[in-house]
């Protein structure tokens, strides 16, 4: 048993780009060696090439995982799959590169998310009728590879099948090709790859299995931590990266295997060979009949000539000639009987084929009357055969539902080529479904007729609609992401500007006497700046990067506390009706942001009702949401199925048409005469940041319902404690203020001096590091995050390198939540978001000093 690390094409090992929990990081440190044992000969999924290198679709995914997670996986080379499974069960190896999940395997293994899905196939020698199923293989000899998924599934589900267990795919294909077994069951990608590689051409796809091969990575049962880590790594691999890795080895579409061109060409070649063989046999039989008939006629002519001569010359031989003629007639009758039997057999074969076609088949006369239909047609539309043969084409076709339409359509058909079109068929119960019809003219019992194959394309239409929905969702997500980045950048610049405005205004208000005539003007400036800051917060909320203070809350209690505020905000003619569910689980959210959502929805509902009066219903409940239900919601990133707390706001106002409904969450879109059009965009941003979703139901004149879905949390809601205030607190010491903007340095310096500090300034990180190095009496550093030359993050690291106990308060125009995530666990003394006021600055400095005083000495 040899082992080595999976090669990464010479690229330097990068740090993990996946966010792992401290527990997961600790687990990786405790398990530095992770052994992976591939199937050594499972092309094209995974195998060892002639040089002993690990190759295949799974190998490329493993390499991507190593780069994303910053780990090294050790590959173990075993001789076959049986040995791989044996050592996996005994934990001598930890990981399998490609493994299909089955109930039996779940007893001893965990599985990652699906890497790729491939249909299963039933393979046989050429000549076997297609359409075979696993249930129809009872008593047949069926080859399966030892310990492969097909072996596991067939052994448990189909015990009546005679399994021929072989060591590898090549042996299974060879036995099937030589007729040593009746069939071979395997995934299509693997079987066709080996068939093409071995040059085997006498095999065909005789049917499909009732299960698909969904490959994931197998993980030892006692390592659930590794399962979570690998799933995070797989989620971090983008669709394009995953597609590129798989398409090198498999022909995939939306992570599903499709047959290769070579496989299609081989299938067509086999079909043509069968058709040519049938044509040659028919030609041979026809020549034989013609030759026999010609010989018979020639013999008859010769006999007639002999009879005439004999009649003239020997009348006595008449009796013998009669006997000879009788014998000839008996031979002709026998041959005619054989011909009639052949015709009957041909008709029986046609009836068998007609009845065994998987799609409905109809035959109609020139007047559109149905004169024949197979069993599938009877099953599809729900009529009995007798009822169906009393119907006409227009009785079944929901579009061409008149005799003149059917007659006009028949005029375009020909017996030289088939015609294909789509229409809607009607069942006996009146329901309709889409079909693709392929028709051509034929001769039926000596009369012109039309034969048509009507394939039900409901699933195809459903798949097309789902693809369109996903494309629209992707476009919406891209638009929101682009606008979110723009909104976040603008909000950052606004906050820098507003820091100077609010700070200088507050300083002026502190220094002016109460009777100053400029006092009222400055208060208006401060109020306007606060509204501008609120706009910046909405823009950050829309971008999904707003400031969040996450806590466990009871939604019902929050709504009850908002009751008076909501009633004041809406029209006096509107009635608020609360329908709050009982015993709701808590939610982990920012209560202020959720209140903003409810306030926006209720105010919008009031404006939709207008002056005519109406009712707004605010309801809560808890729902277990499935993936299908969540797919129809307004969301940017997919969210998992599970338990969600629902806040529902319903009004009986004017409602919205589809055009308005499709744009309600677009930024700067509004139907009002006033407003900026950011309210609903901010709602969507807040919900997105809380990993939730929102569903909207509305029709013109029938009102609107908004359903906000928030992930339910375990446990009960907590109660937040009030923050202490210290209005007269003053500090002392030297503060290093670092910001690249002169206005902010000036304003923030004045605020710090107002709090009692001595202030020195620096324009960027380089100046800050030099200043800190030169002085040894700096109490703390107020450091801007975004600066040229050396930004705040780099400067922070340099300061901590110079002085591990350096106290740094980081300031940024971006959200405090985002900055906190970036510096989590790195020892920041505090965070403050621009724009900030004197009181905010005082609170942050006090909190940092209290935290330092409370921490034990090192």
C-alpha positions in Angstrom: 0.0 0.0 0.0 1.7 3.2 -1.2 0.7 6.8 -0.3 1.4 10.2 -1.6 -0.1 13.7 -1.6 -2.5 14.7 -4.4 -0.4 16.9 -6.8 -1.6 20.5 -7.4 0.2 21.2 -10.7 3.0 23.0 -9.0 0.9 25.8 -7.5 2.0 27.1 -4.1 -0.3 26.0 -1.3 -2.6 28.9 -0.4 -4.4 29.7 2.8 -8.0 28.5 3.1 -10.5 30.8 1.4 -13.4 29.0 3.3 -14.6 30.3 6.6 -14.2 27.5 9.1 -15.3 27.5 12.7 -12.7 27.4 15.4 -13.8 23.9 16.2 -13.3 22.8 12.6 -9.8 24.5 12.5 -8.9 22.7 15.7 -10.1 19.4 14.3 -7.9 19.8 11.2 -4.9 20.5 13.4 -5.6 17.3 15.4 -5.9 15.3 12.1 -3.0 16.5 9.9 -3.1 13.3 7.8 -6.3 12.4 5.8 -5.9 9.3 3.8 -7.9 9.0 0.5 -8.2 5.6 -1.3 -9.5 5.9 -4.9 -10.9 3.1 -7.0 -7.7 2.3 -9.0 -9.5 1.6 -12.2 -12.8 3.5 -12.4 -12.4 5.6 -15.5 -13.3 8.4 -16.2 -14.4 9.2 -12.6 -11.1 8.2 -10.9 -8.1 6.0 -11.7 -4.3 5.7 -11.6 -2.6 6.3 -15.0 0.3 4.3 -16.3 2.7 6.5 -14.3 0.7 5.9 -11.1 -0.7 9.4 -10.9 -4.2 9.9 -9.5 -6.5 11.2 -12.3 -10.1 11.6 -13.2 -13.1 13.9 -12.5 -13.0 13.1 -8.8 -9.2 13.8 -8.6 -9.6 17.3 -10.1 -12.4 18.1 -7.6 -10.1 16.9 -4.7 -7.3 19.3 -6.0 -9.8 22.2 -6.0 -10.9 21.2 -2.4 -7.3 21.3 -1.2 -6.8 24.8 -2.6 -10.1 26.1 -1.2 -9.5 24.6 2.3 -5.7 24.9 2.5 -5.3 21.3 3.4 -3.3 18.3 2.1 -5.0 14.9 1.3 -2.8 11.8 1.2 -3.7 9.3 -1.6 -3.3 5.6 -0.9 -2.9 3.2 -3.9 -4.7 -0.1 -3.4 -5.0 -2.9 -5.9 -8.9 -3.0 -6.4 -12.2 -1.7 -5.1 -12.8 -4.7 -2.8 -9.5 -3.9 -0.9 -10.5 -0.2 -0.8 -13.9 -1.0 0.8 -12.3 -3.4 3.3 -9.7 -0.9 4.5 -12.3 1.9 4.5 -14.6 -0.1 6.8 -11.6 -0.8 9.2 -10.6 3.0 9.2 -7.2 2.3 7.6 -8.3 4.9 5.1 -10.5 7.9 5.8 -11.9 9.1 2.6 -13.2 7.8 -0.8 -13.0 10.0 -3.8 -16.1 8.8 -5.6 -18.9 6.8 -3.9 -22.6 6.4 -4.6 -24.8 6.7 -1.5 -27.0 3.6 -0.8 -28.9 2.5 2.4 -26.3 -0.2 3.1 -23.3 2.1 2.7 -24.9 4.7 5.0 -24.4 2.2 7.8 -20.7 2.6 7.8 -20.0 5.9 5.8 -21.0 9.6 5.6 -21.3 11.4 2.3 -20.6 14.8 1.0 -23.0 16.8 -1.3 -23.3 15.3 -4.8 -20.4 16.0 -7.2 -22.1 14.7 -10.4 -25.2 12.7 -11.4 -25.1 10.0 -14.1 -28.0 7.7 -15.2 -27.7 4.0 -14.8 -27.9 1.7 -17.9 -28.8 -1.9 -18.7 -26.4 -3.1 -21.4 -26.8 -6.2 -23.7 -25.6 -7.6 -26.9 -27.1 -6.1 -30.1 -30.4 -7.6 -31.0 -32.2 -7.5 -27.7 -35.4 -5.4 -27.7 -34.9 -2.0 -26.1 -37.0 -0.8 -23.2 -35.8 -3.3 -20.6 -36.3 -2.6 -16.9 -34.7 -4.1 -13.8 -38.0 -5.7 -12.8 -38.0 -7.5 -16.2 -34.6 -9.1 -15.6 -36.0 -11.8 -13.2 -34.1 -15.0 -13.7 -31.6 -13.4 -16.1 -27.8 -13.6 -15.7 -26.7 -10.0 -14.9 -23.1 -8.9 -14.4 -22.2 -6.4 -11.7 -18.8 -5.3 -10.4 -18.0 -6.5 -6.9 -19.0 -3.9 -4.2 -20.1 -1.3 -6.8 -23.4 0.5 -6.2 -25.2 -1.7 -8.7 -24.1 -4.8 -6.8 -25.3 -3.3 -3.6 -28.7 -2.1 -4.9 -29.6 -5.1 -7.1 -28.7 -7.6 -4.3 -31.1 -5.8 -1.9 -33.9 -4.7 -4.2 -34.0 -7.5 -6.9 -33.1 -10.8 -5.2 -34.7 -12.8 -8.0 -32.0 -11.6 -10.5 -29.1 -14.0 -11.0 -26.1 -11.8 -10.2 -22.7 -12.6 -11.9 -20.2 -10.8 -9.6 -17.0 -9.8 -11.5 -13.9 -8.0 -10.3 -13.9 -5.0 -12.7 -15.8 -3.2 -15.6 -13.6 -4.7 -18.4 -14.5 -8.2 -17.3 -18.2 -7.3 -17.2 -18.2 -5.8 -20.7 -16.2 -8.8 -22.1 -18.7 -11.4 -20.6 -21.7 -9.4 -21.9 -20.1 -9.0 -25.4 -19.3 -12.8 -25.6 -22.8 -13.8 -24.4 -21.6 -15.3 -21.1 -24.2 -13.2 -19.3 -27.5 -11.8 -20.5 -27.0 -8.2 -19.3 -24.7 -5.8 -17.5 -25.8 -3.1 -15.1 -23.6 0.0 -14.6 -23.6 3.8 -14.9 -23.5 5.0 -18.5 -20.4 7.2 -18.2 -18.2 4.4 -16.9 -19.6 1.6 -19.2 -19.5 3.7 -22.4 -15.9 4.9 -21.6 -14.6 1.4 -21.2 -16.6 0.1 -24.2 -15.1 2.8 -26.4 -11.6 2.2 -24.9 -11.8 -1.6 -25.5 -13.3 -1.2 -29.0 -16.4 -3.3 -28.2 -19.1 -2.6 -30.8 -21.6 -5.3 -30.4 -23.2 -3.9 -27.2 -26.3 -1.7 -26.9 -28.2 0.2 -24.3 -31.2 -2.0 -23.7 -32.8 0.1 -21.0 -32.3 2.4 -18.0 -32.2 1.7 -14.3 -34.8 3.1 -11.9 -32.0 4.8 -9.9 -29.3 7.3 -10.8 -25.6 7.3 -9.7 -25.2 10.4 -7.5 -21.5 10.5 -6.7 -20.2 12.2 -3.6 -17.2 11.6 -1.4 -17.3 8.8 1.2 -16.2 9.7 4.7 -15.6 7.4 7.6 -18.7 7.3 9.9 -16.9 8.6 13.0 -15.6 11.8 11.3 -18.7 14.0 10.9 -16.5 17.1 11.3 -14.7 16.3 8.1 -18.1 16.0 6.3 -19.0 19.5 7.3 -15.5 20.9 6.3 -15.6 19.2 2.9 -19.2 20.4 2.2 -18.1 23.9 2.9 -15.2 23.4 0.5 -17.5 22.1 -2.2 -19.8 25.0 -1.7 -16.9 27.4 -2.2 -16.1 25.8 -5.6 -17.9 28.0 -8.1 -20.1 26.5 -10.9 -17.6 27.4 -13.6 -14.7 25.8 -11.6 -16.7 22.7 -11.0 -17.9 22.5 -14.6 -14.4 22.9 -16.0 -13.1 20.1 -13.7 -15.8 17.7 -14.7 -16.0 18.5 -18.4 -12.4 17.4 -18.8 -13.5 13.9 -18.2 -17.3 13.8 -18.6 -19.8 15.5 -20.9 -22.0 17.2 -18.3 -24.9 19.7 -18.4 -26.0 21.4 -15.1 -24.0 18.7 -13.2 -25.8 15.9 -15.1 -24.0 13.5 -17.4 -25.1 13.4 -21.1 -24.0 10.8 -23.7 -20.9 11.7 -25.7 -20.9 12.1 -29.4 -19.0 8.8 -29.8 -21.7 7.0 -27.7 -24.4 8.5 -29.9 -22.5 7.6 -33.1 -22.1 4.0 -31.9 -25.8 3.8 -31.1 -26.8 5.1 -34.5 -24.4 2.7 -36.2 -25.9 -0.3 -34.4 -29.4 0.9 -35.4 -28.4 1.3 -39.0 -26.8 -2.1 -39.0 -30.0 -3.6 -37.7 -32.1 -1.8 -40.3 -29.7 -2.8 -43.1 -29.9 -6.5 -41.9 -33.7 -6.3 -41.9 -33.8 -4.8 -45.4 -31.3 -7.4 -46.7 -33.4 -10.2 -45.3 -36.6 -8.8 -46.7 -35.0 -8.5 -50.2 -33.7 -12.0 -49.9 -37.1 -13.4 -49.0 -38.8 -11.4 -51.9 -36.2 -12.7 -54.4 -36.8 -16.3 -53.2 -40.6 -15.9 -53.6 -40.2 -14.4 -57.1 -37.8 -17.1 -58.2 -40.1 -19.8 -56.9 -43.1 -18.3 -58.6 -41.2 -17.8 -61.9 -40.0 -21.4 -61.8 -43.6 -22.5 -61.1 -45.0 -20.5 -64.0 -42.3 -21.8 -66.4 -43.0 -25.3 -65.2 -46.7 -24.7 -65.8 -46.1 -23.5 -69.4 -44.0 -26.6 -70.1 -46.6 -28.8 -68.7 -49.3 -27.1 -70.7 -47.4 -27.6 -73.9 -46.8 -31.2 -73.1 -50.5 -31.6 -72.2 -51.6 -30.1 -75.6 -49.2 -32.4 -77.5 -50.3 -35.3 -75.3 -54.0 -34.5 -75.9 -53.4 -34.5 -79.6 -51.3 -37.6 -79.7 -52.2 -39.6 -76.7 -55.7 -39.1 -75.3 -55.2 -42.2 -73.2 -52.7 -40.3 -71.1 -55.3 -37.7 -70.0 -56.0 -39.4 -66.7 -52.3 -39.3 -65.8 -51.9 -35.7 -66.7 -54.9 -34.8 -64.5 -53.2 -36.5 -61.6 -50.0 -34.5 -62.3 -51.9 -31.3 -62.5 -53.7 -32.1 -59.2 -50.3 -32.5 -57.5 -49.1 -29.2 -58.8 -52.2 -27.5 -57.5 -51.6 -29.1 -54.1 -48.1 -27.7 -54.1 -49.4 -24.2 -55.0 -51.9 -24.4 -52.2 -49.2 -25.3 -49.7 -47.0 -22.4 -50.8 -50.0 -20.0 -50.7 -50.6 -21.2 -47.1 -47.0 -20.5 -46.2 -47.3 -17.0 -47.7 -50.5 -16.3 -45.7 -48.8 -17.5 -42.5 -45.9 -15.2 -43.2 -48.3 -12.3 -43.7 -50.0 -13.1 -40.4 -46.7 -13.3 -38.6 -45.7 -9.9 -40.0 -49.0 -8.4 -38.9 -48.5 -9.9 -35.4 -45.0 -8.3 -35.2 -46.6 -5.0 -36.2 -49.2 -5.3 -33.5 -46.6 -6.2 -30.9 -44.5 -3.2 -31.9 -47.5 -1.0 -32.0 -48.6 -2.0 -28.5 -45.1 -1.9 -26.9 -44.2 1.7 -28.0 -43.6 3.7 -24.8 -45.5 6.7 -26.2 -49.2 6.9 -27.3 -49.7 6.0 -31.0 -52.9 6.9 -32.9 -54.0 6.0 -36.4 -56.8 8.1 -38.0 -58.5 8.0 -41.3 -58.6 10.9 -43.8 -61.8 12.2 -42.0 -60.0 12.5 -38.7 -61.8 9.4 -37.1 -59.6 7.4 -34.8 -59.4 3.8 -36.1 -56.6 2.4 -34.0 -54.7 3.3 -30.8 -52.2 1.4 -28.6 -52.4 0.6 -24.9 -50.3 3.7 -23.9 -52.8 6.0 -25.7 -55.7 4.4 -23.8 -53.8 4.8 -20.5 -52.7 8.4 -21.3 -56.2 9.9 -22.0 -58.3 7.8 -19.7 -60.8 6.5 -22.2 -61.5 2.8 -22.7 -60.4 1.4 -26.1 -64.0 1.2 -27.3 -64.6 4.9 -26.2 -61.4 6.0 -27.9 -62.3 4.4 -31.2 -65.6 6.4 -31.2 -63.7 9.7 -30.9 -62.2 11.9 -33.6 -58.9 13.9 -33.6 -60.7 17.1 -32.7 -62.1 15.4 -29.6 -58.6 14.9 -28.2 -56.8 18.0 -29.6 -57.6 21.0 -27.4 -56.1 23.4 -30.0 -57.1 21.8 -33.4 -60.6 21.2 -32.0 -62.7 21.6 -35.2 -63.0 19.3 -38.3 -61.9 22.1 -40.6 -58.7 22.7 -38.5 -57.9 19.0 -38.6 -58.6 18.8 -42.4 -56.3 21.8 -43.0 -53.6 20.3 -40.9 -53.8 16.9 -42.7 -53.2 18.6 -46.0 -49.6 19.4 -44.9 -48.8 15.7 -44.1 -46.8 13.5 -46.5 -45.8 9.8 -46.7 -42.3 10.9 -47.8 -41.3 12.5 -44.5 -42.7 12.8 -41.1 -44.0 16.2 -39.7 -43.6 17.3 -36.0 -45.6 19.8 -34.1 -46.7 20.6 -30.6 -50.3 20.9 -29.3 -52.4 20.2 -26.2 -54.3 16.9 -25.7 -57.5 16.6 -23.6 -58.1 13.7 -21.2 -61.5 12.1 -20.5 -61.7 14.2 -17.2 -61.2 17.5 -19.2 -57.7 18.1 -18.0 -55.1 19.0 -20.7 -51.4 18.4 -21.1 -48.8 19.4 -23.8 -47.7 16.8 -26.4 -45.2 16.7 -29.2 -46.8 14.9 -32.2 -44.8 13.2 -35.0 -47.1 12.2 -37.9 -46.9 10.8 -41.5 -49.3 9.4 -44.1 -49.5 5.6 -44.4 -51.6 3.1 -46.3 -53.9 1.3 -43.8 -55.9 -1.7 -45.1 -55.8 -0.1 -48.6 -57.0 3.3 -47.5 -55.0 6.5 -46.8 -54.5 7.2 -43.1 -52.4 9.2 -40.7 -50.2 7.6 -37.9 -49.1 9.8 -35.1 -46.9 9.4 -32.0 -47.9 11.8 -29.3 -45.2 12.2 -26.6 -46.2 13.9 -23.3 -43.8 16.8 -22.8 -45.1 18.0 -19.5 -41.8 17.2 -17.7 -39.9 18.9 -20.6 -42.0 22.1 -20.2 -41.6 22.0 -16.5 -37.8 21.7 -16.9 -37.7 24.5 -19.4 -39.8 26.8 -17.0 -37.5 25.9 -14.1 -34.4 26.7 -16.3 -36.0 30.1 -17.2 -36.8 30.8 -13.5 -33.2 30.0 -12.5 -31.8 32.2 -15.3 -34.1 35.1 -14.2 -33.0 34.5 -10.5 -29.4 34.6 -11.5 -29.8 37.8 -13.5 -31.6 39.3 -10.5 -28.9 38.2 -8.1 -26.2 39.7 -10.4 -28.0 43.0 -10.6 -28.5 43.1 -6.8 -24.8 42.2 -6.2 -23.6 45.0 -8.6 -25.9 47.6 -7.2 -25.1 46.4 -3.7 -21.4 47.0 -4.2 -22.1 50.4 -5.7 -24.5 51.3 -2.8 -21.9 50.1 -0.2 -19.2 52.3 -1.8 -21.4 55.4 -2.0 -22.5 54.9 1.6 -18.8 54.6 2.7 -18.0 57.9 1.0 -21.1 59.5 2.4 -20.1 58.4 5.9 -16.7 60.0 5.6 -18.2 63.3 4.6 -20.9 63.1 7.2 -18.3 62.5 9.9 -16.9 66.0 9.4 -20.3 67.6 9.1 -21.9 66.0 12.2 -18.7 66.3 14.2 -18.2 70.0 13.5 -21.9 70.8 14.0 -21.8 69.1 17.4 -18.6 71.0 18.4 -20.2 74.2 17.3 -23.4 73.5 19.3 -21.3 72.7 22.4 -19.3 76.0 22.1 -22.1 78.4 21.3 -24.1 80.1 24.0 -27.7 79.0 24.4 -29.0 82.5 23.2 -26.9 82.4 19.9 -29.1 83.1 16.8 -27.0 80.5 14.9 -28.0 77.7 17.3 -31.2 76.9 15.4 -29.4 76.8 12.0 -26.8 74.4 13.4 -29.5 72.2 14.8 -31.1 72.0 11.3 -27.7 71.2 9.8 -27.3 68.4 12.4 -30.8 67.0 11.7 -30.2 67.0 7.9 -26.8 65.3 8.4 -28.6 62.6 10.6 -31.1 62.1 7.8 -28.2 61.7 5.3 -26.6 59.2 7.7 -29.9 57.3 7.8 -29.9 57.2 3.9 -26.4 55.8 4.0 -27.5 53.1 6.5 -30.4 52.2 4.1 -27.9 51.9 1.3 -25.7 49.7 3.4 -28.7 47.6 4.4 -29.6 47.2 0.7 -26.1 46.1 -0.1 -26.4 43.4 2.7 -23.6 45.1 4.8 -25.6 47.1 7.3 -24.7 47.4 10.9 -26.1 44.5 12.9 -26.4 43.8 16.6 -27.5 40.1 16.6 -29.6 39.0 19.6 -32.2 36.3 20.3 -35.7 37.9 20.2 -39.3 37.0 20.5 -41.1 38.3 17.3 -44.5 38.5 19.0 -43.1 40.6 21.9 -41.3 42.9 19.4 -44.5 43.4 17.4 -46.5 44.2 20.6 -43.9 46.7 21.7 -44.2 48.4 18.2 -48.0 48.6 18.4 -48.3 52.3 19.4 -45.5 53.3 16.9 -47.3 51.5 14.0 -50.7 53.0 14.8 -49.2 56.5 14.8 -47.5 55.9 11.5 -50.6 54.8 9.5 -53.8 56.5 8.4 -56.5 57.0 10.9 -58.9 55.2 8.5 -56.9 52.0 8.6 -57.4 49.3 11.2 -54.5 47.2 12.5 -55.4 43.5 13.2 -52.9 41.3 15.0 -53.0 37.5 14.6 -50.0 36.3 16.5 -49.1 32.6 16.6 -48.5 30.9 19.9 -45.2 29.5 21.2 -43.0 30.8 18.4 -39.3 29.9 18.5 -36.8 32.7 18.9 -34.9 34.2 16.0 -31.3 35.4 15.9 -31.6 38.9 14.4 -30.9 42.6 14.7 -34.1 43.8 16.3 -33.7 47.3 15.0 -33.4 46.1 11.4 -36.4 43.7 11.7 -38.4 46.6 13.2 -37.5 48.7 10.1 -38.8 45.8 7.8 -42.1 45.7 9.7 -42.4 49.5 9.7 -41.8 49.8 5.9 -44.3 47.0 5.1 -47.0 48.4 7.3 -46.5 52.0 6.0 -46.6 50.7 2.4 -49.8 48.8 3.2 -51.4 51.9 4.6 -50.5 54.0 1.5 -51.9 51.2 -0.7 -55.2 51.4 1.1 -55.3 55.2 0.9 -58.1 57.3 2.2 -60.9 54.8 1.5 -60.1 52.9 4.7 -59.3 49.2 5.2 -57.5 46.6 7.3 -53.9 45.7 7.7 -53.3 42.2 9.2 -50.0 41.5 11.0 -49.7 37.8 11.6 -46.9 35.5 12.9 -46.4 31.7 12.6 -43.8 29.0 12.4 -43.5 26.9 9.2 -41.4 24.0 8.1 -40.4 25.2 4.6 -39.4 22.8 1.8 -36.9 23.6 -0.9 -39.6 23.9 -3.5 -41.5 26.5 -1.5 -38.3 28.5 -0.9 -37.3 28.5 -4.6 -40.3 30.7 -5.4 -39.3 33.4 -2.8 -37.4 36.6 -3.4 -33.9 35.7 -2.5 -30.4 36.2 -3.8 -28.5 33.3 -2.2 -30.1 29.9 -1.8 -31.3 29.1 1.7 -31.8 25.6 3.1 -35.1 24.0 3.9 -36.1 24.0 7.5 -38.0 25.8 10.2 -38.7 29.5 9.7 -40.6 32.1 11.7 -43.0 33.9 9.4 -44.0 37.6 9.7 -47.0 38.2 7.4 -48.3 41.7 6.5 -51.6 41.7 4.5 -53.6 44.7 3.2 -56.9 44.9 1.3 -55.7 47.9 -0.8 -55.2 48.5 -4.5 -52.7 45.6 -5.1 -50.1 45.5 -7.8 -49.9 44.3 -11.4 -47.1 41.9 -12.6 -44.9 44.8 -14.0 -44.9 46.6 -10.7 -44.5 43.4 -8.7 -41.4 42.5 -10.7 -39.6 45.8 -9.7 -40.7 46.4 -6.1 -37.3 45.5 -4.8 -35.3 47.5 -7.3 -33.4 50.4 -5.8 -34.8 53.9 -6.5 -38.0 52.4 -7.9 -41.1 53.9 -6.4 -44.8 54.5 -7.3 -45.1 57.4 -4.8 -44.8 61.1 -5.5 -42.2 61.4 -2.7 -39.5 59.2 -1.3 -36.2 57.8 -2.6 -37.3 54.3 -3.5 -34.9 52.6 -1.1 -37.3 51.3 1.5 -38.1 47.9 -0.1 -34.6 47.5 -1.5 -33.3 47.9 2.1 -35.9 45.4 3.2 -34.5 42.8 0.8 -31.0 43.6 1.8 -31.7 43.2 5.5 -33.5 39.8 4.8 -30.6 38.7 2.7 -28.1 39.5 5.5 -30.2 37.5 7.9 -30.2 34.4 5.6 -34.0 34.7 5.1 -36.4 35.2 2.3 -39.6 37.1 1.4 -42.6 36.0 -0.6 -45.1 38.5 -2.2 -48.7 37.8 -3.3 -50.6 40.6 -5.0 -53.3 41.2 -7.6 -54.8 44.5 -8.8 -57.8 45.4 -6.7 -57.3 42.4 -4.3 -54.6 43.6 -2.0 -51.1 42.5 -1.2 -49.5 40.0 1.2 -45.8 40.1 2.2 -44.4 37.0 4.0 -41.0 37.5 5.7 -39.2 34.2 6.5 -36.5 34.2 9.2 -34.6 31.1 10.3 -35.8 29.8 13.6 -33.3 29.6 16.4 -33.0 27.0 19.1 -34.0 28.1 22.6 -35.9 31.0 23.9 -35.5 34.7 23.2 -33.2 36.8 25.4 -33.7 40.3 26.8 -31.1 42.9 25.9 -29.7 44.9 28.8 -29.8 48.7 28.5 -26.5 50.4 27.8 -25.0 52.6 30.6 -24.4 56.2 29.8 -21.7 58.5 31.2 -22.3 62.0 29.8 -19.6 63.7 31.9 -16.8 61.2 31.5 -13.4 62.6 30.4 -10.2 60.8 29.5 -6.5 61.7 29.5 -3.3 60.8 27.7 -2.1 61.0 24.1 -4.2 59.7 21.2 -2.8 58.9 17.7 -5.5 59.8 15.1 -4.9 58.2 11.7 -7.0 59.2 8.6 -6.2 60.1 5.0 -8.8 62.9 4.9 -7.8 66.3 6.4 -11.4 67.2 7.3 -11.8 64.0 9.4 -8.5 64.5 11.1 -9.4 68.0 12.1 -13.0 67.1 13.2 -12.1 63.9 15.1 -9.1 65.7 16.7 -11.4 68.4 18.1 -13.8 65.7 19.4 -11.0 63.9 21.1 -9.7 67.1 22.7 -13.2 67.8 23.9 -13.0 64.5 25.7 -9.7 65.6 27.4 -7.1 63.8 25.2 -3.9 65.2 23.7 -4.0 64.4 19.9 -1.3 63.7 17.4 -2.2 62.9 13.8 -1.0 60.8 10.8 -2.1 60.8 7.2 -1.7 57.1 6.4 -0.4 53.9 7.9 3.2 54.5 7.2 3.2 57.8 9.2 1.2 56.2 12.0 3.7 53.3 12.4 6.7 55.8 12.5 4.9 58.1 15.0 4.0 55.2 17.3 7.6 53.9 17.1 9.0 57.4 18.0 6.7 57.9 21.1 6.1 55.6 24.0 3.2 57.4 25.7 0.3 56.8 23.3 -2.8 55.7 25.2 -4.6 54.3 22.1 -4.8 54.7 18.3 -8.0 55.8 16.4 -7.2 54.2 13.0 -9.1 54.6 9.7 -9.6 51.3 7.8 -9.4 52.5 4.2 -6.2 54.6 3.4 -3.6 54.8 0.6 0.0 53.4 0.8 -0.7 51.3 3.9 -4.4 50.7 4.9 -5.7 50.2 8.4 -5.5 46.4 8.4 -1.8 46.5 7.5 -1.1 49.3 9.9 -2.8 47.4 12.7 -0.6 44.4 12.2 2.6 46.5 12.2 1.5 48.3 15.4 0.9 45.0 17.1 4.2 43.7 15.9 5.9 46.8 17.4 3.8 46.6 20.6 1.7 43.5 21.2 -0.3 45.5 23.8 -1.1 48.4 21.5 -4.7 49.5 21.9 -6.4 50.2 18.5 -9.9 51.5 17.8 -10.8 50.9 14.2 -13.1 53.4 12.3 -14.7 52.9 8.9 -17.4 54.2 6.6 -18.3 50.6 6.0 -20.5 48.6 8.4 -19.3 47.9 11.8 -20.5 44.3 11.4 -18.3 43.7 8.3 -15.2 45.2 10.0 -15.8 43.1 13.1 -15.9 39.9 11.1 -12.6 40.9 9.4 -10.8 41.5 12.7 -12.5 38.8 14.8 -10.1 37.4 17.4 -7.2 39.8 16.6 -7.5 41.9 19.7 -9.0 45.2 18.5 -9.7 47.5 21.4 -12.9 48.7 19.7 -14.9 49.6 16.5 -16.7 52.7 15.5 -18.6 53.4 12.4 -18.6 56.7 10.5 -20.3 59.1 10.9 -20.0 59.2 14.7 -20.9 61.8 17.3 -19.2 62.8 20.5 -21.4 60.5 22.5 -20.6 57.5 20.3 -16.9 58.2 20.5 -17.0 58.5 24.3 -18.9 55.2 24.6 -16.5 53.3 22.4 -13.4 54.6 24.3 -15.0 53.9 27.7 -16.0 50.3 26.5 -12.4 49.6 25.4 -10.9 50.9 28.7 -13.5 48.9 30.7 -12.7 45.8 28.7 -8.9 46.3 29.3 -9.4 46.8 33.0 -11.6 43.7 33.3 -9.2 41.4 31.5 -6.6 39.6 33.8 -3.0 40.6 33.5 -0.9 38.3 31.2 
